[in-house]
Amino acid sequence: MRFKFNLITLSLLAISGAVTGTAVAADFGVNKANTSTVRLEVFQCKRCPQVEGYTGTIGFNAAYIESDDIHSGNAFGTDNDGANASVDADLNYQDGAGYKAKFQAHQLGLDNGFAHLEAGKSGRYEITADYQQLTSYQSGDALSQLWYQDGVLTPSEHTQTQELSLQRNKAGLGLSYGRDFYQAYVRYDHENKTGYQSSSMVTPRPVNFGLPVDANTDNLTAGLSFSGDSWTTNLNYFVSQYKNDIGALSLPYLYDVFSPAPDNQAHQISLSGQYQVSRTVVSGRLASGKMIQDDDLIQMSGNPIQNWDGEVETLDGKLSVTSLLSNKFRLGGSVDYSKRDNKGSVWEFAQFEVNGITGAFKQNVPLDTERRGVKVNASYRFNSDYRLQAGFDRKEIERSHGDREQTHDDVLWAKLNVRALDDIKLKFKASLGNRGGSEYQTSELTSSESNPLLRKYYLADRKRTAFEAKFNHTPTSWLSLDMTARYAKDDYDETQLGLTESEDYGYDINLGLQLNEHLSGYAFAGQQWIDSNQAGSQSFSTPDWSADIQDEFINLGAGFTYTGLMEDKLSLGGDYLFANSTSDTLIIYDVTTPQGDYTSFNHSLKLHAKYALSEEMALKLAYQYERYYDTDHAQIDVDTVPGLTTLGDLNHNYNAHQVMLSFSYQLR
């Protein structure tokens, strides 16, 4: 049963009259249809003549940036003050013989940009080539007295400024060839990562410093795919190799004080497939792999080995079945298995106490994990307006030599989709979860340092309750509204020390507007709150202090587009975004003591005007403003804490501007 009108519809229609300033009247013209959510490519004519030759757009950008903080480069694509240039492109080519090519580029020439090329013949072969540069900026004002050169951290008498940023250059090449029932493919990717990142060492005293980064990662994947009328299968091999060109770091008077990430490699071979019998679909995947790390170790007293000789064997499998038992009832389920078997070397290490060597020896213990999962679900469609889904998920994990050797997570969930109201869609989801397991005991390796009452949150008993509701309403052809609300609560009722409770709740609202043929807009708002409670023991016994942590996140935004000005030659647009996050911590120990809080906010404004010089050429003028501020009380000046040398206060507080002029040419 459908209801043609409701209070929500009438309220929104009343708002629409106020927004447009005209009387509300139905308009069923084709030009008023809302096609923003229609996948037009699905309805393309398969017999329509294809446009041969070159099509697409190429653009050239010239920009000027004014900023006094390199962190703004995360928004502008580069930290270079002053003039910058880049290229954008979206070009296509095809001919009557079936040969096709596509080239895409975005901000090519800046510190964050990419280029993609693919070419081939439909149904036969395809070659792809990719290049991408990614740069992340942390700080340009880090203060350090240690400078890296040829594996040595050289102290300086005076504190100097250092930039903390990471640049990734990625390049890839792929080839695929196939006919009607088979396809072969191979792809190679290389990534080089360079720069400096914040790090620390404790020998000979606690010091934060800029760790040099110079690493290369090579990935190769190759495979074969076969398909028939009711089945598909794929055989794939993947290998990855990581090589760190930064070795052990030394001081001029002390060797090997810091060891960076070691070289390593990984291999995996997998077989997957799918088979359909009538209304039943069966799919599965089986993968076997190996991870190897055999880099040299820093030598120190009591260490009997030169290199770790580490090796982990992996095995993963999954089998899924879905069957449509009737036009209304669907039943499905899956089982999965994962195992990590540590084959690394085992050695004996001398045990030390404060008063010297005890004479006892202990072996390092390889840690293994084994995971098993089962899922069952059912879906029943009462009619076109109501659909109910329900399921049960179980995950079991076994860990060797851990605080808790076995845990199991059970989740019971249900979903309800409702379309009984005209132009309204409602979706509800609720779930109940419970985690239990074997007897909890502190590991023998850490029992002398850990309180036996302490529970790690990812191993402890937990009860979870979660709920989510979604609302979609399209009362008129020019207005759409989406709302989502969610709530989840975790209760660690068996925990005395550690995380005892957590609540996570929030909402999202999205509004889309097409006020007339030329003017469209959008707005959105979202908030999230995470409240956590934990207990601790200063006396290494029962709980004697607690902490309340409150995290809040806000996202607001709005934008518009106006076209058809100056005889359809000029279009205007704008976007605004506000983001804010805060974290407050209160420690309760005899008295309530506020801890150093974390706060950050960001205002981003973009305005643009595009003018068509002709049918092929256009000019675009854009302006972007960035206001960023954060304060983290964990960031302190170099010598604030006696005996500790930091990189200085790395918080940000800046205004940044960018003006860009773009010229685009459209191929026809």
C-alpha positions as CSV (number, residue, x, y, z in Angstrom):
1,M,0.0,0.0,0.0
2,R,1.5,3.3,-1.0
3,F,0.7,6.7,0.5
4,K,0.8,9.5,-2.0
5,F,1.3,12.4,0.5
6,N,2.8,12.6,3.9
7,L,3.9,15.3,6.4
8,I,7.5,15.2,5.2
9,T,6.5,15.6,1.6
10,L,4.1,18.5,2.4
11,S,6.8,20.2,4.5
12,L,9.4,20.0,1.8
13,L,6.9,21.2,-0.8
14,A,6.2,24.2,1.5
15,I,10.0,24.9,1.7
16,S,10.3,24.6,-2.1
17,G,7.7,27.3,-2.6
18,A,9.7,29.6,-0.3
19,V,13.0,28.8,-2.1
20,T,11.8,29.4,-5.6
21,G,9.5,32.3,-4.6
22,T,6.8,31.0,-7.0
23,A,3.7,28.9,-6.6
24,V,4.2,25.1,-6.4
25,A,3.0,23.6,-9.6
26,A,3.5,20.2,-11.2
27,D,5.7,20.2,-14.3
28,F,6.0,16.9,-16.2
29,G,8.2,18.2,-19.0
30,V,11.1,16.1,-20.1
31,N,13.5,19.0,-19.5
32,K,12.5,18.9,-15.8
33,A,13.5,15.3,-15.3
34,N,16.1,14.6,-12.6
35,T,18.8,12.5,-14.4
36,S,21.6,13.1,-11.8
37,T,21.4,9.5,-10.5
38,V,20.8,7.8,-13.9
39,R,23.6,5.6,-15.3
40,L,23.4,6.8,-18.8
41,E,26.1,4.4,-20.1
42,V,23.7,1.5,-19.4
43,F,21.2,2.9,-21.9
44,Q,23.6,3.8,-24.7
45,C,22.5,2.5,-28.1
46,K,24.5,-0.5,-29.1
47,R,23.8,0.0,-32.8
48,C,24.4,3.7,-33.0
49,P,27.4,4.7,-35.1
50,Q,30.6,5.2,-33.1
51,V,32.4,8.5,-33.5
52,E,35.8,7.8,-35.2
53,G,38.9,9.8,-34.7
54,Y,40.0,11.9,-31.8
55,T,37.6,13.3,-29.1
56,G,38.1,14.7,-25.7
57,T,39.6,17.7,-23.9
58,I,43.1,18.9,-23.1
59,G,43.9,21.7,-20.7
60,F,46.8,23.9,-19.6
61,N,46.9,25.4,-16.2
62,A,48.9,28.3,-14.8
63,A,48.6,29.0,-11.1
64,Y,50.1,31.3,-8.5
65,I,50.3,30.1,-4.8
66,E,50.8,32.2,-1.7
67,S,51.5,30.2,1.5
68,D,53.9,30.2,4.4
69,D,53.4,26.6,5.4
70,I,54.2,23.6,3.2
71,H,51.2,21.7,4.7
72,S,49.0,23.6,2.3
73,G,50.6,21.5,-0.5
74,N,48.3,18.7,0.6
75,A,45.3,20.8,-0.7
76,F,47.0,22.6,-3.7
77,G,48.9,19.7,-5.1
78,T,52.3,21.3,-4.6
79,D,54.1,23.3,-1.9
80,N,56.0,25.6,-4.4
81,D,55.2,29.2,-3.7
82,G,54.8,31.4,-6.7
83,A,54.1,30.3,-10.3
84,N,53.2,26.7,-11.2
85,A,52.0,25.0,-14.3
86,S,50.3,21.7,-15.0
87,V,48.4,19.8,-17.7
88,D,44.9,18.1,-17.6
89,A,43.7,15.8,-20.4
90,D,40.9,13.4,-21.2
91,L,41.4,12.2,-24.8
92,N,40.0,9.3,-26.7
93,Y,40.6,7.7,-30.1
94,Q,38.9,4.9,-32.1
95,D,38.6,3.7,-35.6
96,G,36.3,1.4,-37.6
97,A,38.6,-1.6,-37.2
98,G,38.1,-1.7,-33.4
99,Y,41.3,0.0,-32.3
100,K,40.9,2.3,-29.3
101,A,43.1,4.5,-27.1
102,K,42.5,6.7,-24.1
103,F,44.8,9.1,-22.3
104,Q,43.9,10.8,-19.0
105,A,46.0,13.3,-17.0
106,H,45.3,15.4,-13.9
107,Q,47.6,18.1,-12.5
108,L,50.5,16.5,-14.4
109,G,53.6,18.6,-13.6
110,L,52.7,19.3,-9.9
111,D,53.8,17.2,-6.9
112,N,50.5,15.4,-6.9
113,G,49.3,14.3,-10.3
114,F,48.9,11.3,-12.6
115,A,48.8,10.1,-16.2
116,H,47.1,7.0,-17.6
117,L,47.3,5.6,-21.1
118,E,45.5,2.5,-22.5
119,A,45.4,1.3,-26.1
120,G,44.4,-1.8,-27.9
121,K,41.8,-3.6,-30.0
122,S,38.4,-4.5,-28.6
123,G,38.1,-8.1,-27.6
124,R,41.8,-8.9,-28.4
125,Y,44.5,-7.1,-26.5
126,E,45.1,-4.0,-24.4
127,I,48.3,-2.2,-23.2
128,T,48.1,0.1,-20.2
129,A,50.8,2.5,-18.8
130,D,50.5,4.6,-15.6
131,Y,52.5,7.3,-13.8
132,Q,51.6,8.9,-10.5
133,Q,53.3,11.2,-8.2
134,L,52.0,11.5,-4.6
135,T,53.5,13.9,-2.1
136,S,52.4,14.3,1.6
137,Y,53.6,17.2,3.6
138,Q,54.0,17.1,7.4
139,S,56.1,20.1,8.3
140,G,58.6,22.5,6.9
141,D,59.8,23.8,10.2
142,A,61.1,20.7,12.0
143,L,64.1,21.6,14.2
144,S,67.0,19.0,14.4
145,Q,70.6,18.8,15.5
146,L,71.2,15.5,13.7
147,W,71.9,15.5,9.9
148,Y,72.1,12.4,7.8
149,Q,75.0,11.7,5.3
150,D,76.3,8.4,4.1
151,G,74.7,6.4,6.9
152,V,75.9,8.7,9.7
153,L,73.8,11.1,11.8
154,T,76.1,14.0,12.4
155,P,75.4,16.3,15.3
156,S,75.4,20.0,14.7
157,E,76.2,22.7,17.3
158,H,73.2,24.7,16.2
159,T,69.6,23.7,15.6
160,Q,68.7,23.8,12.0
161,T,65.4,23.6,10.1
162,Q,64.4,20.4,8.3
163,E,61.5,19.5,6.0
164,L,59.4,16.4,6.8
165,S,57.7,15.2,3.6
166,L,57.4,12.0,1.6
167,Q,57.2,11.7,-2.2
168,R,56.1,8.6,-4.0
169,N,56.8,8.1,-7.7
170,K,54.8,5.2,-9.2
171,A,55.1,3.8,-12.7
172,G,53.3,0.7,-14.1
173,L,53.0,-1.2,-17.3
174,G,50.4,-3.8,-18.1
175,L,49.5,-6.1,-21.0
176,S,46.4,-8.3,-21.5
177,Y,45.5,-10.6,-24.4
178,G,42.4,-12.7,-24.9
179,R,39.8,-14.2,-27.2
180,D,36.3,-15.4,-26.6
181,F,36.9,-17.8,-23.7
182,Y,40.3,-16.9,-22.3
183,Q,42.5,-14.0,-21.3
184,A,46.1,-13.7,-20.2
185,Y,47.5,-10.7,-18.4
186,V,50.7,-9.4,-16.8
187,R,51.5,-6.1,-15.0
188,Y,54.6,-4.6,-13.4
189,D,54.6,-1.7,-11.0
190,H,57.5,0.2,-9.5
191,E,57.4,2.7,-6.6
192,N,60.2,4.9,-5.3
193,K,59.6,6.7,-2.0
194,T,62.0,9.4,-0.8
195,G,62.0,12.2,1.8
196,Y,62.2,12.5,5.6
197,Q,59.7,11.5,8.3
198,S,59.7,12.0,12.1
199,S,61.3,9.2,14.1
200,S,63.1,8.7,17.4
201,M,65.8,6.7,19.2
202,V,66.7,6.2,22.8
203,T,70.5,5.6,22.6
204,P,72.5,7.3,23.9
205,R,69.6,9.5,25.0
206,P,66.0,10.1,23.8
207,V,66.1,12.2,20.6
208,N,63.6,12.8,17.9
209,F,65.1,13.3,14.4
210,G,64.2,13.3,10.8
211,L,64.6,9.8,9.5
212,P,65.8,9.6,5.8
213,V,63.6,7.6,3.5
214,D,64.8,6.0,0.3
215,A,63.0,2.8,-0.6
216,N,61.8,0.9,-3.7
217,T,58.9,-1.5,-4.1
218,D,58.5,-3.7,-7.2
219,N,55.2,-5.6,-7.8
220,L,54.6,-8.2,-10.5
221,T,51.3,-9.9,-11.2
222,A,50.4,-12.4,-14.0
223,G,47.5,-14.7,-14.6
224,L,45.1,-16.5,-16.9
225,S,41.3,-16.3,-16.9
226,F,38.9,-18.8,-18.6
227,S,35.1,-18.5,-18.9
228,G,32.2,-20.5,-20.2
229,D,28.5,-20.2,-20.4
230,S,28.0,-20.7,-16.7
231,W,31.5,-20.6,-15.2
232,T,34.6,-18.5,-14.8
233,T,38.0,-19.2,-13.3
234,N,41.2,-17.3,-12.7
235,L,44.8,-18.4,-11.9
236,N,47.0,-15.6,-10.6
237,Y,50.6,-15.2,-9.4
238,F,51.8,-12.1,-7.4
239,V,55.3,-11.2,-6.2
240,S,56.3,-8.1,-4.3
241,Q,59.8,-7.0,-3.3
242,Y,60.7,-4.1,-0.9
243,K,64.3,-2.8,-0.8
244,N,65.3,-0.1,1.7
245,D,68.4,1.9,0.5
246,I,68.8,3.4,4.0
247,G,70.9,1.0,6.1
248,A,71.7,1.0,9.8
249,L,72.3,4.5,11.1
250,S,75.3,5.5,13.3
251,L,76.6,8.4,15.3
252,P,80.2,9.6,14.8
253,Y,81.1,8.0,18.1
254,L,78.7,5.1,18.3
255,Y,77.9,2.5,15.6
256,D,74.5,1.1,14.6
257,V,72.2,3.2,16.9
258,F,69.1,2.8,14.7
259,S,67.8,0.2,12.3
260,P,65.2,1.2,9.6
261,A,62.7,-1.1,8.0
262,P,64.4,-4.3,6.6
263,D,64.3,-5.6,3.0
264,N,61.5,-8.2,2.4
265,Q,59.6,-10.0,-0.3
266,A,56.2,-11.7,-0.6
267,H,54.9,-14.4,-3.0
268,Q,51.3,-15.6,-3.6
269,I,49.6,-17.9,-6.0
270,S,45.8,-18.0,-6.1
271,L,43.0,-19.9,-7.9
272,S,39.5,-18.5,-7.9
273,G,36.3,-19.3,-9.8
274,Q,32.5,-19.2,-10.0
275,Y,29.9,-21.6,-11.2
276,Q,26.2,-21.2,-11.7
277,V,23.7,-24.0,-11.7
278,S,20.1,-22.8,-12.4
279,R,19.5,-20.2,-9.6
280,T,22.5,-21.2,-7.5
281,V,25.9,-19.5,-7.7
282,V,29.0,-21.1,-6.1
283,S,32.2,-19.1,-5.9
284,G,35.5,-19.9,-4.2
285,R,39.1,-18.8,-3.8
286,L,42.3,-20.6,-2.6
287,A,45.6,-18.8,-2.1
288,S,49.0,-19.9,-0.8
289,G,51.8,-17.5,-0.1
290,K,55.1,-16.9,1.6
291,M,56.6,-13.7,3.2
292,I,60.4,-13.6,3.6
293,Q,62.7,-11.3,5.6
294,D,66.4,-12.2,5.7
295,D,68.1,-8.8,6.2
296,D,71.1,-8.4,8.4
297,L,70.5,-7.5,12.1
298,I,72.4,-4.9,14.2
299,Q,74.9,-6.7,16.2
300,M,74.9,-6.3,20.0
301,S,76.0,-8.1,23.1
302,G,73.9,-11.2,23.7
303,N,72.6,-11.4,20.2
304,P,73.6,-14.8,18.7
305,I,72.4,-14.3,15.1
306,Q,73.6,-12.3,12.1
307,N,70.3,-12.2,10.3
308,W,66.7,-13.1,11.3
309,D,66.0,-15.7,8.5
310,G,62.3,-14.9,8.9
311,E,59.7,-16.7,6.9
312,V,55.9,-16.8,7.2
313,E,53.7,-19.2,5.1
314,T,50.1,-18.1,4.4
315,L,47.1,-20.1,3.4
316,D,43.7,-18.5,2.6
317,G,40.5,-20.0,1.3
318,K,36.9,-19.0,0.9
319,L,33.7,-20.8,-0.4
320,S,30.4,-18.9,-1.0
321,V,27.0,-20.2,-2.1
322,T,24.0,-18.1,-3.0
323,S,20.7,-19.6,-4.1
324,L,17.4,-18.1,-5.2
325,L,15.0,-20.6,-3.9
326,S,12.0,-18.7,-5.2
327,N,11.2,-15.3,-6.7
328,K,11.0,-13.9,-3.2
329,F,13.4,-16.0,-1.0
330,R,17.2,-16.0,-1.3
331,L,19.6,-18.0,0.9
332,G,23.3,-17.6,1.1
333,G,26.3,-18.5,3.1
334,S,30.1,-18.7,3.1
335,V,33.0,-20.3,5.0
336,D,36.6,-18.9,5.0
337,Y,39.9,-20.0,6.4
338,S,43.2,-18.2,7.0
339,K,46.4,-19.4,8.5
340,R,49.7,-17.6,9.2
341,D,52.4,-20.2,10.0
342,N,55.7,-18.5,11.2
343,K,58.7,-20.6,10.0
344,G,61.3,-18.1,11.3
345,S,64.4,-19.3,13.1
346,V,64.3,-20.0,16.8
347,W,67.3,-19.0,18.9
348,E,68.3,-19.0,22.6
349,F,68.8,-15.6,24.3
350,A,70.4,-15.0,27.7
351,Q,68.1,-13.5,30.3
352,F,69.2,-10.4,32.1
353,E,68.2,-8.9,35.5
354,V,69.2,-5.7,37.1
355,N,72.0,-7.4,39.1
356,G,73.4,-9.2,36.1
357,I,73.0,-12.4,34.1
358,T,70.8,-15.1,35.7
359,G,72.3,-17.9,33.7
360,A,68.9,-18.8,32.2
361,F,68.1,-18.9,28.5
362,K,64.9,-18.4,26.7
363,Q,63.9,-19.0,23.0
364,N,62.2,-16.5,20.8
365,V,58.7,-17.8,20.1
366,P,57.3,-17.7,16.6
367,L,53.7,-16.4,16.7
368,D,51.1,-18.2,14.5
369,T,47.5,-17.3,13.8
370,E,44.6,-19.3,12.5
371,R,41.3,-17.8,11.5
372,R,38.0,-19.5,10.6
373,G,34.8,-17.8,9.6
374,V,31.2,-18.8,8.9
375,K,28.4,-16.6,7.5
376,V,24.8,-17.4,6.7
377,N,22.1,-15.0,5.5
378,A,18.6,-15.0,4.1
379,S,16.6,-12.4,2.2
380,Y,12.8,-12.4,1.7
381,R,10.9,-9.9,-0.4
382,F,7.3,-9.6,0.8
383,N,6.4,-7.4,-2.2
384,S,7.9,-4.5,-4.1
385,D,7.7,-2.3,-1.0
386,Y,9.2,-4.5,1.7
387,R,12.3,-6.6,1.9
388,L,13.8,-8.3,5.0
389,Q,17.3,-9.6,5.3
390,A,18.9,-11.4,8.3
391,G,22.1,-13.2,9.0
392,F,24.6,-14.6,11.4
393,D,28.4,-14.2,11.3
394,R,31.0,-16.1,13.4
395,K,34.7,-15.6,13.4
396,E,37.2,-17.7,15.4
397,I,40.9,-16.8,15.8
398,E,43.6,-18.9,17.4
399,R,46.9,-17.3,18.4
400,S,49.9,-19.1,19.7
401,H,51.8,-17.8,22.7
402,G,49.5,-14.9,23.3
403,D,47.6,-13.3,26.2
404,R,44.5,-15.1,24.9
405,E,45.0,-18.1,22.6
406,Q,41.4,-18.3,21.2
407,T,38.7,-15.7,20.6
408,H,35.3,-16.0,18.8
409,D,33.1,-13.1,17.6
410,D,29.4,-13.7,16.9
411,V,27.2,-11.2,15.2
412,L,23.4,-11.4,14.6
413,W,22.1,-8.8,12.2
414,A,18.9,-7.8,10.4
415,K,18.0,-5.3,7.6
416,L,14.7,-3.9,6.5
417,N,14.1,-2.0,3.3
418,V,10.9,-0.1,2.9
419,R,9.5,1.7,-0.2
420,A,5.8,1.9,0.9
421,L,5.8,5.7,0.9
422,D,5.7,7.5,-2.4
423,D,9.2,8.8,-3.4
424,I,10.6,7.6,0.0
425,K,13.1,4.9,0.7
426,L,13.8,3.7,4.2
427,K,16.6,1.3,5.3
428,F,17.1,0.0,8.8
429,K,19.9,-2.2,10.1
430,A,20.4,-3.6,13.6
431,S,23.1,-6.0,15.0
432,L,24.1,-7.6,18.2
433,G,27.6,-8.8,18.7
434,N,29.4,-10.8,21.4
435,R,33.1,-11.7,21.8
436,G,34.3,-14.5,24.1
437,G,37.1,-17.0,24.1
438,S,39.5,-19.0,26.1
439,E,40.9,-18.1,29.6
440,Y,42.6,-14.8,29.5
441,Q,46.2,-14.9,30.8
442,T,49.2,-12.6,30.4
443,S,51.9,-13.9,28.1
444,E,54.8,-15.6,29.8
445,L,57.0,-13.2,27.8
446,T,55.5,-10.1,29.4
447,S,53.9,-11.3,32.7
448,S,56.6,-9.4,34.7
449,E,55.8,-6.1,33.0
450,S,52.0,-6.4,32.6
451,N,49.3,-6.2,35.3
452,P,47.4,-9.6,35.2
453,L,44.1,-7.6,35.4
454,L,44.9,-5.7,32.2
455,R,42.8,-6.6,29.1
456,K,43.7,-5.7,25.5
457,Y,40.6,-4.3,23.9
458,Y,40.9,-6.4,20.7
459,L,41.1,-9.6,22.9
460,A,38.8,-8.8,25.8
461,D,35.2,-10.0,26.1
462,R,32.9,-7.5,24.5
463,K,29.2,-7.0,23.8
464,R,28.3,-4.7,20.9
465,T,24.9,-3.2,20.0
466,A,24.6,-1.2,16.7
467,F,21.8,0.4,14.8
468,E,21.6,2.4,11.5
469,A,18.8,4.1,9.7
470,K,18.8,5.6,6.2
471,F,16.2,7.9,4.7
472,N,15.9,9.0,1.1
473,H,13.2,11.3,-0.2
474,T,12.7,12.9,-3.6
475,P,9.5,15.0,-3.2
476,T,10.0,16.9,-6.5
477,S,12.0,16.7,-9.6
478,W,14.5,19.3,-8.3
479,L,15.0,18.3,-4.7
480,S,16.5,15.2,-3.1
481,L,17.2,14.5,0.5
482,D,19.3,11.7,2.1
483,M,19.8,11.2,5.8
484,T,21.7,8.6,7.8
485,A,21.8,8.1,11.6
486,R,23.9,5.4,13.3
487,Y,24.7,4.3,16.9
488,A,27.0,1.7,18.3
489,K,28.0,0.8,21.8
490,D,30.8,-1.5,23.0
491,D,30.6,-2.9,26.5
492,Y,33.7,-4.6,27.9
493,D,31.9,-5.9,31.0
494,E,34.6,-8.3,32.1
495,T,37.5,-5.8,31.9
496,Q,38.8,-4.3,35.1
497,L,41.9,-2.6,33.6
498,G,41.8,-1.3,30.1
499,L,39.0,0.0,27.8
500,T,35.7,-0.6,29.6
501,E,33.1,1.2,27.4
502,S,32.8,3.0,24.1
503,E,30.0,4.7,22.3
504,D,30.1,5.8,18.6
505,Y,27.2,7.7,17.1
506,G,26.5,10.3,14.4
507,Y,24.5,11.5,11.4
508,D,24.9,12.6,7.8
509,I,22.5,14.8,5.8
510,N,22.8,15.4,2.0
511,L,20.7,17.8,0.0
512,G,20.6,18.1,-3.8
513,L,18.9,20.9,-5.6
514,Q,18.2,21.6,-9.3
515,L,16.3,24.9,-8.9
516,N,16.0,25.5,-12.6
517,E,17.6,24.7,-15.9
518,H,20.7,26.7,-15.1
519,L,21.1,26.7,-11.3
520,S,21.9,23.7,-9.2
521,G,23.4,23.2,-5.8
522,Y,24.1,20.9,-2.9
523,A,24.7,20.9,0.8
524,F,25.8,18.4,3.4
525,A,26.4,18.1,7.1
526,G,27.7,15.3,9.3
527,Q,28.8,14.8,12.9
528,Q,30.3,11.9,14.8
529,W,31.0,11.4,18.5
530,I,33.1,8.8,20.1
531,D,33.1,8.6,23.9
532,S,35.4,6.1,25.6
533,N,36.1,5.1,29.2
534,Q,39.2,3.3,30.5
535,A,40.5,2.2,33.8
536,G,44.1,1.9,35.0
537,S,46.2,1.2,38.1
538,Q,49.0,3.4,39.2
539,S,49.9,1.0,42.0
540,F,50.1,-2.1,39.7
541,S,47.1,-3.7,41.4
542,T,43.4,-3.0,41.3
543,P,41.9,0.1,39.4
544,D,42.7,3.4,41.1
545,W,42.3,5.9,38.2
546,S,40.1,6.3,35.2
547,A,40.0,8.3,32.0
548,D,37.2,9.8,29.9
549,I,38.0,10.5,26.2
550,Q,35.6,12.4,24.1
551,D,36.2,12.8,20.3
552,E,34.0,14.9,18.0
553,F,34.1,15.3,14.2
554,I,32.2,17.8,12.1
555,N,31.9,18.2,8.3
556,L,29.9,20.9,6.6
557,G,29.8,21.8,3.0
558,A,27.8,23.6,0.2
559,G,28.2,24.4,-3.4
560,F,26.4,25.7,-6.5
561,T,26.7,25.8,-10.3
562,Y,25.1,28.5,-12.5
563,T,25.2,28.1,-16.3
564,G,23.7,29.9,-19.3
565,L,25.1,33.4,-18.6
566,M,26.2,35.7,-21.5
567,E,24.4,33.7,-24.2
568,D,25.5,30.3,-22.7
569,K,29.1,31.3,-22.8
570,L,29.7,31.8,-19.0
571,S,29.3,29.5,-16.1
572,L,30.0,30.1,-12.4
573,G,30.5,27.7,-9.5
574,G,31.6,27.6,-5.9
575,D,32.3,25.0,-3.2
576,Y,32.8,25.5,0.6
577,L,34.0,22.9,3.1
578,F,34.4,23.1,6.8
579,A,35.9,20.3,8.9
580,N,36.6,20.3,12.6
581,S,37.8,17.6,15.0
582,T,38.5,17.7,18.7
583,S,39.7,15.3,21.4
584,D,39.3,15.9,25.1
585,T,40.7,13.7,27.8
586,L,39.9,13.8,31.6
587,I,42.0,11.8,34.1
588,I,40.3,11.1,37.3
589,Y,42.8,10.2,40.1
590,D,41.7,11.7,43.5
591,V,40.8,14.8,41.5
592,T,39.7,15.4,37.9
593,T,42.6,16.6,35.7
594,P,42.2,17.7,32.1
595,Q,44.9,16.5,29.8
596,G,46.3,18.2,26.8
597,D,43.6,18.3,24.1
598,Y,43.8,18.0,20.4
599,T,41.9,20.4,18.1
600,S,42.0,21.0,14.3
601,F,39.8,22.8,11.8
602,N,39.9,23.6,8.2
603,H,38.0,26.1,6.0
604,S,38.3,25.5,2.2
605,L,36.7,27.8,-0.4
606,K,36.8,27.3,-4.2
607,L,35.3,29.7,-6.7
608,H,35.5,29.4,-10.5
609,A,34.3,31.1,-13.7
610,K,34.4,29.4,-17.1
611,Y,34.0,31.3,-20.4
612,A,33.6,29.7,-23.8
613,L,35.8,31.5,-26.4
614,S,34.3,29.2,-29.1
615,E,32.8,25.8,-29.5
616,E,36.3,24.3,-29.0
617,M,38.1,26.7,-26.7
618,A,37.4,27.9,-23.2
619,L,39.1,29.9,-20.4
620,K,38.6,29.2,-16.7
621,L,39.6,31.4,-13.7
622,A,39.6,29.7,-10.3
623,Y,40.4,30.8,-6.8
624,Q,41.0,28.5,-3.8
625,Y,41.4,29.6,-0.2
626,E,42.7,27.3,2.6
627,R,42.5,28.1,6.3
628,Y,44.1,25.4,8.5
629,Y,44.7,25.2,12.2
630,D,45.6,22.4,14.6
631,T,47.0,22.2,18.1
632,D,48.3,19.0,19.7
633,H,49.7,19.3,23.2
634,A,51.9,16.3,22.5
635,Q,53.9,18.7,20.2
636,I,56.4,20.5,22.4
637,D,59.5,22.7,21.8
638,V,62.9,21.2,21.4
639,D,64.1,21.2,25.1
640,T,60.8,21.5,27.0
641,V,61.3,18.1,28.7
642,P,64.7,17.8,30.4
643,G,66.7,14.9,28.7
644,L,64.4,14.8,25.6
645,T,65.2,16.5,22.3
646,T,62.2,16.9,20.0
647,L,61.7,18.2,16.5
648,G,60.0,21.2,17.9
649,D,56.3,22.3,17.8
650,L,55.0,20.9,14.5
651,N,51.4,22.3,14.8
652,H,50.0,24.4,12.0
653,N,48.3,27.8,11.8
654,Y,48.1,29.3,8.3
655,N,46.1,31.0,5.5
656,A,46.9,30.0,1.9
657,H,45.7,31.2,-1.5
658,Q,45.8,29.9,-5.0
659,V,44.7,31.6,-8.3
660,M,44.6,29.5,-11.4
661,L,44.0,30.3,-15.1
662,S,43.2,27.4,-17.4
663,F,42.9,27.1,-21.1
664,S,41.1,24.0,-22.5
665,Y,40.7,22.8,-26.1
666,Q,38.0,20.3,-27.1
667,L,38.6,17.9,-29.9
668,R,35.6,17.1,-32.1
